[in-house]
Amino acid sequence: MTRPFPNDPMLQDNFAPVMGECDAPDLVVIEGELPEGLSGSLYRNGPNPMFPPLGHQHHWFLGEGMIHAIHVENGKAAYTNRWVHTDQYKVQRAAGERLCSTSFEDEGAPRNDIRNVANTNIVHHGGKLLALDEGSLPVVMDARTLETRGSTDFGGKYVGPFTAHPKLDPRTGEMLAFGYMADGPGTAALSYSVIDAKGALTRHDRFEAPYASMVHDFITTDEHVIFPVFPATIDVERILNGGPTIAWDPKVGTRIGIMRRDAGVESIRWFEGEACYVYHPMNAHTVHVDGRTRVIADVMKYPRVPLFPNADGSPAGRSLFDETALLVRWTFDLDDNTSSYREEPLSDLGGEFPRLDERFAGLANRRGFYAANRRPPSAANNSFDTLVDIDLATGQRHEWEPGEGRFVMEPVFVPRHEKAAEGNGWLVSLVYDRSRNLSDFVVLDTDDIARGPVARVELPNRVPFGFHGNWRNN
Ligand SMILES: [Fe+2]
């Protein structure tokens, strides 16, 4: 028997882990009907710490990953959840106690050498379902049972950490990826890799970023790769002097590297901007106007990295909502000889988890989706309360608020059919209902999400607030 989890907001309420793995074969559709054309699985990943933290410090990002799958077919839905059974999971389960730290500051944990939380994203590519964090290799899971098959290094060819946010090219079927601290802890090295549609590694390069930092995501277009480097710095000297491992250090500014996909890493051009932080871009595309090439990137921008301390060690807030991210558009003129770029606002409603109709990933897209805060979060254990569908050309938004005490997760778009117009389909997400202490799988019609769910399916347990999910058609 393990001890109780401490009274930390990131371990309480719906941030607390669920302690069981289960299969629920036939879920109750408590509202509406599952659309006939909706056939596939929503996979979601998030931290679900298997034991309490070692010391008093716990970071939301470092709990062991649990996958939740909702399989939908013929108007019926089934649910399965499993921890990702990494070596970290297996060794700790066998020992019956925590051996890997859930803090970025080393607490002398005995087995940090096997750390792989696999808790951030779950992506299907090359015939494999991959659970991802940003410091390890991808972990292959069974797409139906969620049984863990083990880590993959793409046939022995991939070395170093692999991002939780690879990009799937809808035209070529390639998966484009990067890794940070690619030459080991504290290094500024980034890797850039391409995995072809069949899952074979075809490119695996390394280069130096302007400084070492936590690089959570990147963006690709049909022609370019964009490597954003923000001042959530990892400074070895600071760490050796007892300072924080990852910290906000605005004096180094924002640096954005842009490379043609058909060029070498030595050709990366670095743009410079004011200090800010972006966990998640929505999309980017390349345009050619009057003989000039521009890269346009839409990103969810925070004025400062949430959840990490200042470089002098002074603490940050413990909630994601201490800072507000706004959707902005960045324009990079590749034929201009300055290193600056232009910014314009796209929405005045703050949020996170920006997504799109993935058939337009890397191409010009008009519709975007995200989770927002319509009501200012009143408590550290609250989360996003509104789903947003935005027309990026007009700024017009359609929104759905599930109501008091209910919180939404990242929205995932599913096209109505293969040839449906951009954004025509369903938005699927999970909603936590505090009054029932349960989560629901919801399906919204993107004709007008404000009408509320066309189907709401009760899950057998709550799904803790987590990170990312993706849909895979049957
Ligand atoms: Fe993320």
Residues whose N, C-alpha, C, O or C-beta is under 5 A from the ligand:
A	BS01	LIG	Y279
